[in-house]
Amino acid sequence: MKMRILHTMLRTGDLDRSIQFYTEILGMKLLRRKDYPDGKFTLAFLGYGDESNHSVIELTYNWGVDRYEMGTAYGHIALEVDDVYQATAEVKNRGGKILREAGPMNAGTTIISFIEDPDGYPIELIAKK
């Protein structure tokens, strides 16, 4: 049985703010966006390439809900970058929030950093292997 990851869904309290973060700070492209008036929600799909070949982020905005509880089970999204130090500096220069500066991971040698999206979701930047 062949499977692949299609997308990860994140709920957002401000869809335009989140789209701006993922496109302008992380360099993703808005692939599609659609309102569902009967369900009172909007979906936006963003990523670094076509959905037929890449996993993407699905942002869900439930009309009238401006924030969510993060919970204790959620971890993070990981993005591979060529140079974590440079990518972290670029995120900072573009106005992104840095949770952990670039450096070796705890008890390891892989270079990582953590940033945060506008809704508080952690995103790990990890060095390309």
KOLSEBA-510582 format. One record per residue (C-alpha): x, y, z; residue number from 1; residue in three letters. Coordinates in pm, 1 decimal. Layout:
<atoms>
+----------+----------+----------+-----+---------+
|        x |        y |        z | num | residuo |
+----------+----------+----------+-----+---------+
|        X |        Y |        Z | NUM |     ALA |
...
+----------+----------+----------+-----+---------+
</atoms>
This chain:
<atoms>
+----------+----------+----------+-----+---------+
|        x |        y |        z | num | residuo |
+----------+----------+----------+-----+---------+
|      0.0 |      0.0 |      0.0 |   1 |     MET |
|    150.2 |    331.9 |   -110.3 |   2 |     LYS |
|     82.6 |    643.6 |     96.3 |   3 |     MET |
|    216.6 |    996.3 |    120.9 |   4 |     ARG |
|    156.4 |   1292.4 |    348.4 |   5 |     ILE |
|    -68.1 |   1546.2 |    174.2 |   6 |     LEU |
|    -94.9 |   1828.6 |    426.4 |   7 |     HIS |
|    -89.4 |   1933.4 |    788.3 |   8 |     THR |
|   -388.6 |   2138.2 |    904.0 |   9 |     MET |
|   -346.8 |   2428.2 |   1144.1 |  10 |     LEU |
|   -630.8 |   2640.5 |   1278.9 |  11 |     ARG |
|   -572.2 |   3014.4 |   1262.8 |  12 |     THR |
|   -742.4 |   3309.0 |   1428.1 |  13 |     GLY |
|   -647.3 |   3549.7 |   1148.0 |  14 |     ASP |
|   -613.3 |   3392.3 |    805.0 |  15 |     LEU |
|   -463.1 |   3693.0 |    627.5 |  16 |     ASP |
|   -199.4 |   3738.1 |    900.0 |  17 |     ARG |
|   -104.9 |   3369.5 |    876.4 |  18 |     SER |
|    -92.5 |   3371.8 |    497.0 |  19 |     ILE |
|    135.9 |   3675.0 |    516.3 |  20 |     GLN |
|    366.1 |   3491.9 |    762.8 |  21 |     PHE |
|    391.9 |   3173.1 |    557.0 |  22 |     TYR |
|    440.7 |   3358.0 |    227.2 |  23 |     THR |
|    648.9 |   3662.6 |    322.5 |  24 |     GLU |
|    854.4 |   3523.1 |    611.2 |  25 |     ILE |
|    884.5 |   3154.6 |    515.2 |  26 |     LEU |
|    865.4 |   3199.6 |    137.5 |  27 |     GLY |
|    577.3 |   2960.9 |     69.9 |  28 |     MET |
|    325.9 |   3016.7 |   -207.5 |  29 |     LYS |
|    -48.2 |   3046.3 |   -156.9 |  30 |     LEU |
|   -165.1 |   2753.5 |   -369.7 |  31 |     LEU |
|   -539.0 |   2790.2 |   -321.9 |  32 |     ARG |
|   -796.8 |   2950.9 |    -94.7 |  33 |     ARG |
|  -1169.8 |   2884.5 |    -71.9 |  34 |     LYS |
|  -1456.7 |   3007.8 |    143.7 |  35 |     ASP |
|  -1720.8 |   2759.7 |    261.5 |  36 |     TYR |
|  -2016.1 |   2984.6 |    357.1 |  37 |     PRO |
|  -2243.6 |   2695.2 |    456.2 |  38 |     ASP |
|  -1982.9 |   2570.4 |    702.2 |  39 |     GLY |
|  -1863.3 |   2919.7 |    799.7 |  40 |     LYS |
|  -1495.7 |   2849.3 |    739.1 |  41 |     PHE |
|  -1219.3 |   2926.4 |    489.7 |  42 |     THR |
|   -932.6 |   2698.9 |    384.7 |  43 |     LEU |
|   -599.3 |   2811.5 |    244.5 |  44 |     ALA |
|   -326.4 |   2576.8 |    123.3 |  45 |     PHE |
|     36.1 |   2692.8 |    118.2 |  46 |     LEU |
|    363.0 |   2526.4 |     31.2 |  47 |     GLY |
|    689.1 |   2525.5 |   -157.2 |  48 |     TYR |
|    558.2 |   2339.6 |   -458.8 |  49 |     GLY |
|    260.7 |   2184.4 |   -632.8 |  50 |     ASP |
|     36.2 |   1971.0 |   -410.9 |  51 |     GLU |
|     72.8 |   1676.8 |   -647.4 |  52 |     SER |
|    442.2 |   1648.4 |   -552.9 |  53 |     ASN |
|    480.8 |   1828.5 |   -218.2 |  54 |     HIS |
|    329.6 |   1817.3 |    128.5 |  55 |     SER |
|    164.2 |   2147.3 |    219.7 |  56 |     VAL |
|     13.8 |   2340.4 |    510.4 |  57 |     ILE |
|   -365.1 |   2377.5 |    526.6 |  58 |     GLU |
|   -473.6 |   2683.0 |    723.4 |  59 |     LEU |
|   -830.6 |   2664.9 |    850.9 |  60 |     THR |
|  -1009.2 |   2979.1 |    959.9 |  61 |     TYR |
|  -1339.3 |   2915.6 |   1139.0 |  62 |     ASN |
|  -1530.2 |   3239.7 |   1097.2 |  63 |     TRP |
|  -1556.2 |   3435.1 |   1421.7 |  64 |     GLY |
|  -1288.7 |   3233.9 |   1611.8 |  65 |     VAL |
|   -982.2 |   3447.7 |   1678.2 |  66 |     ASP |
|   -763.3 |   3209.9 |   1883.0 |  67 |     ARG |
|   -717.0 |   2850.2 |   1994.1 |  68 |     TYR |
|   -564.6 |   2665.7 |   2288.2 |  69 |     GLU |
|   -240.5 |   2500.6 |   2175.2 |  70 |     MET |
|   -270.8 |   2197.9 |   2404.6 |  71 |     GLY |
|     12.2 |   1983.5 |   2534.7 |  72 |     THR |
|     24.2 |   1716.3 |   2264.7 |  73 |     ALA |
|    123.2 |   1936.1 |   1969.1 |  74 |     TYR |
|    495.3 |   1945.1 |   1890.5 |  75 |     GLY |
|    610.1 |   2135.8 |   1583.7 |  76 |     HIS |
|    644.1 |   2148.6 |   1206.4 |  77 |     ILE |
|    998.0 |   2097.4 |   1070.6 |  78 |     ALA |
|   1139.7 |   2273.8 |    765.5 |  79 |     LEU |
|   1470.4 |   2173.4 |    607.3 |  80 |     GLU |
|   1702.7 |   2462.4 |    520.6 |  81 |     VAL |
|   2053.3 |   2478.8 |    373.8 |  82 |     ASP |
|   2191.7 |   2703.3 |    649.7 |  83 |     ASP |
|   2002.0 |   2727.6 |    979.2 |  84 |     VAL |
|   2199.6 |   3028.9 |   1100.6 |  85 |     TYR |
|   2126.5 |   3222.1 |    781.7 |  86 |     GLN |
|   1760.7 |   3114.0 |    767.1 |  87 |     ALA |
|   1703.9 |   3210.8 |   1131.1 |  88 |     THR |
|   1861.6 |   3551.7 |   1072.0 |  89 |     ALA |
|   1642.9 |   3601.0 |    763.3 |  90 |     GLU |
|   1326.1 |   3510.9 |    957.1 |  91 |     VAL |
|   1428.4 |   3761.3 |   1226.3 |  92 |     LYS |
|   1498.7 |   4030.8 |    962.6 |  93 |     ASN |
|   1152.8 |   3974.0 |    813.1 |  94 |     ARG |
|    988.9 |   4022.7 |   1151.8 |  95 |     GLY |
|    945.0 |   3660.4 |   1256.0 |  96 |     GLY |
|    957.8 |   3550.2 |   1620.0 |  97 |     LYS |
|   1258.1 |   3337.6 |   1721.8 |  98 |     ILE |
|   1194.7 |   3086.4 |   2000.7 |  99 |     LEU |
|   1542.5 |   2928.7 |   1996.9 | 100 |     ARG |
|   1845.1 |   3068.9 |   1818.4 | 101 |     GLU |
|   2035.2 |   2847.3 |   1576.2 | 102 |     ALA |
|   2278.3 |   2599.3 |   1727.2 | 103 |     GLY |
|   2334.6 |   2229.5 |   1792.6 | 104 |     PRO |
|   2033.5 |   2034.9 |   1918.7 | 105 |     MET |
|   2027.6 |   1915.7 |   2278.6 | 106 |     ASN |
|   2247.5 |   1605.4 |   2316.2 | 107 |     ALA |
|   2331.1 |   1606.6 |   1944.4 | 108 |     GLY |
|   2515.7 |   1782.9 |   1666.1 | 109 |     THR |
|   2238.8 |   1862.9 |   1416.6 | 110 |     THR |
|   2198.8 |   2240.4 |   1381.1 | 111 |     ILE |
|   1843.1 |   2360.0 |   1450.2 | 112 |     ILE |
|   1645.3 |   2665.3 |   1554.0 | 113 |     SER |
|   1281.3 |   2724.8 |   1642.9 | 114 |     PHE |
|   1056.1 |   3003.7 |   1525.1 | 115 |     ILE |
|    687.6 |   3069.4 |   1591.1 | 116 |     GLU |
|    399.3 |   3144.1 |   1357.8 | 117 |     ASP |
|    141.1 |   3414.8 |   1443.1 | 118 |     PRO |
|    -88.5 |   3164.3 |   1617.6 | 119 |     ASP |
|    190.1 |   3025.8 |   1837.2 | 120 |     GLY |
|    272.9 |   2709.7 |   1641.1 | 121 |     TYR |
|    643.1 |   2622.4 |   1676.8 | 122 |     PRO |
|    838.4 |   2560.8 |   1356.0 | 123 |     ILE |
|   1178.1 |   2392.8 |   1362.4 | 124 |     GLU |
|   1438.6 |   2491.1 |   1106.7 | 125 |     LEU |
|   1673.6 |   2198.1 |   1062.8 | 126 |     ILE |
|   1995.6 |   2170.3 |    865.1 | 127 |     ALA |
|   1986.7 |   1980.8 |    538.3 | 128 |     LYS |
|   2171.2 |   1652.4 |    569.9 | 129 |     LYS |
+----------+----------+----------+-----+---------+
</atoms>
